[in-house]
């Protein structure tokens, strides 16, 4: 054991000795020429030629004084002016260009980036004649400005690339926080990005200074007056003026080297750090010494056909970049450079779209209202959790529930206790005594009022009760108010062509909701119910089956919208014998004029939203929510793109979250789906959950039917 340890120590000592010897040789190779040049400047011509490597027999300081007074002073000043101006201009232009190319997403960004990089491929000798002609044409030949112009043009591409690489490593969190506090883009650049970029600024400046200070070619070609010559060309000219006094020329070379040596000595710390950034993966940028896994943000890049939800033409070869839970870029593929840290999702035969929003949902209700009274509220909660999973699986990342218990599921969803769509809820729907969702009229009203059985509606009569009920809803953190303004298909009793709630009650609902910065949605089939609601300020008309011309006029005037709920009728007709006996009679009464009325409203320009009105039973099963889109296209005459907008952008408006959801735009939450094929060619594709291959919600992949993608 001991002998082996000694042998290891001896080996290590040999290795260290060899490394030290190698470094010593390198240092001698670097510093001896400089040392020899300094010594040679103190000799005379004879001493330099006869004893080139020895010490001077006499230290002749007069060589430095003589060469300075005989011309170096003028050349030194010229070089100083040109170098300072060129370096400053290169730093300014390069930093602005790097900032724009690293922080902004614009259509021609990649073109300009490649255009500037092409400058790295251009050798100075190739452009001598063309530059000469340009300078003559601009009357800049034989001037400081001409030389500064040429040096700037040749140094900007390299310096810009250095700074761009560095800017890409800097975290954007501080800039985003500054923007929230009111900083402009320029303030972000000047007060945040530049102070964090001292290392790369020093690197770019030193390399530019060295290039300009030591250049001989441009000074020779683009100046002809001795008064404008720089040190390299000036030293060559002094060679004939001093005969062959090599010692004095050595002194001149020492003087010309001093500024570069001084500059590097005081900035070498930043220079080394700047060179290291980007060359070593994980190098701590901007003073960050450690970045643990919790601090790293996951990045996805989705590549393929992109429909952004705004209604414009799709990007056939598009990019959607997601960082953490936000969309950070949407652009053409050719405009984008994929970061090394990104996980790329290639979509070959599919379409990237915003997550859908179902704007008329009930969960845990079912299709048979008799069964509501046969189960406890806890049973309904379990049904809701099942329904939420099915809805998310169908590509609907958000819902607007218009009557149910999901208001109490928002907090568990936000805490990550349950999976499903994000929820905008009205809480319990509000009905009048004997109205829609006072379910079975043959039962005592106490059945409807029972809080452990009926979790979907509550009874409210009179203006005072209306005000208190609405206030209690908002006290429970409801997002909007849903009221039953007329009879429904599924409830026993009441003729479909009548209305419920008085005008004074309707106005009270609207006033209290607007006091909370929200709105009222109303269940209404008949024109008498629709028009009364619109005149009282109701914004959201659910179903609107029997609307008339006055209804359409009021909708346009009040900027109201329709949620037609076609899918529930479609499935109910397919299973009509399984429904309650009164359902078929009511549906037969409304089906005739329904399509005509909806087409008339659509052509008039009324906003139409997308909601399926499923209850989560055995007929209107959640998971088929996408059926509403093709039915809107076939029944109303909407284009496939219009149905997608209705299910995305319009939905975010109804949820009052249009700044966060509904479209694929920078800064919005990353709720994204990938559908098989092209829904603009066949909108029925989105009606089947199996065709929704990927569901991303809040930046996390919740469903994955594509190979090579990890669910989070």
Secondary structure, DSSP 8 states (H G I E B T S, - for coil): -HHHHHHHHHHHHHHHHHHHHHHHHHHHHHHHHHHHHHHHTTS-HHHHHHSTTS--SS--THHHHHHIIIIIHHHHHHHHHHHHHHHHHHHHHHHHHHHHHHH---TTHHHHHHHHHGGGG--GGGGHHHHHHHHHHTT-TTSHHHHHHHHHHHHHHHHHHHHHHHHHHS-SHHHHHHHHTT--HHHHIIIIIHHHTHHHHHHHHHHHHHHHHH--HHHHHH---GGG--HHHHHHHHHHHTTT-HHHHHHHHHHHHHHHHHHHHHHHHHHHHHHHBTTBTT--GGG-----TTT---EEEEEEEEE-SSSS--EEEEEEEEETTEEEEEEEGGG----TT-EEEEEEEEEEEE-EEEEEE--S--S-GGGGGGS-HHHHHHHHHHHHHHHHHTTEEEEEESSSSGGGGHHHHHTTSS-S-EEEE--SEEE-TTSTTS--TTS-HHHHH-TTT--SEEE--SHHHHHHHHHHHHHTT-SSEEEE-S--SSSSSS-TT---S-HHHHHHHHHHHHHTT--EEEEEEEHHHHHHHHHTT--EEEEEEE--HHHHHHHHHHT-EEE--HHHHHHHHHTGGGS-HHHHHHHHHHHHHHHHHHHHHHHHT-EEE------SSSSS-TT-TTHHHHHHHHHH---HHHHHHHTTHHHHHHTT-TTTSSS--TTSB--EEEEES-TTT-GGGGGSGGGEEEEEETTEEEEE-STT----
